[in-house]
């Protein structure tokens, strides 16, 4: 199963692979740098990936095993920002004032 966000980003739920496209789906490129690859039994539910509307490069990925990964460089590399949470069913971003 693949989810499309803003016609640019895809997440495959059978592996930790996020793909991006600069041309609305004609070509896709994997964006997996610093995402778990070996023995990674991680799933992402349909609402588990979100982009930050205030940061054009901000992408968040929440997993059913309780991790949140963040990307701030348009898919070039990922950072684990939270671990050991309950299963993440959905993510949202918002402005706190």
N, C-alpha and C positions, 0 to 999 in steps of 0.2 A: 504494500500500500504506500502511496506517495502523496504528500500534501504539497500544494503549490501556494506560495506566499508572494504576493505582489509580482507575479510572473517572472520572478528572478531566482527564488530559492526553493529547493526541494529537500525533503528529508525522507529517507527510506527507513521503514520501521523494522526490517529484518536484520539490519546491521547498523553500525555507527558510521553511516556515510551520509554526508550532506553534499548536495550538488548545487551549483549555481550556474547561471547563464547570463551572459551580457546581451543576448539577442532574443529574449523572450521565448526560449525553448528550442531554438534551432540547434544550438550546440550546448552541451552540458560539461561542466568540469567538476571533478570531486574536490571538496574542501574538507580534508580530513586531518590536516596537520594538528597534532596534539590532542586528537580524539582517540579514545581507546580502540585499538585494533586487534590485539592478540587476546583470544579467549574473552571477548567482550560480548556478554549476554545481556545487552541493553536494548530496551524497546522504548519507542517514543509514541505516545498516543496522538490522535488527530490534532488535539489542541495543545500539544506539548512544545510547539515551536512558535515563536513570536518575534516580530521585528519591533524595534523601538522607533516610533514616529518622530521623536525629537533628535535621534542620532541615526543618520542615514546608514551607518555601518553597524549599528547595534543589532545583533541577532542572539536570542536566548533559546536554549534547547533544554527541556526538562525530561527526565527519564523515569520509567516506572521503577527503577531501582534507587531513586532518590537523589540523583545528581542534577545540578544545573550547570550547563556549560554556557560560556559567553564568548562572543566574537565581536571584536571592535575594529577589525581591519578588512571588512568586506569579504570575509571567508578565508583569509590567508592562514590564520591559526586560531585555535580555540583555547580557552582557559577554564578550568574547573573552578567555579566560585563557591559552590555549596555541595556538601556530600552528606550522606547518612540521613537524608530526610525521608519521610514516608513517600510512597509512590506519588509521583507528580502527574495529575490528571490533566491539568491545563496551566498555562501561564498567561499573564497579562502584564502590560507595562502602563505606566501612568506618571503624571507629573505630581510631585508632592510640593505643596507651597506652605 
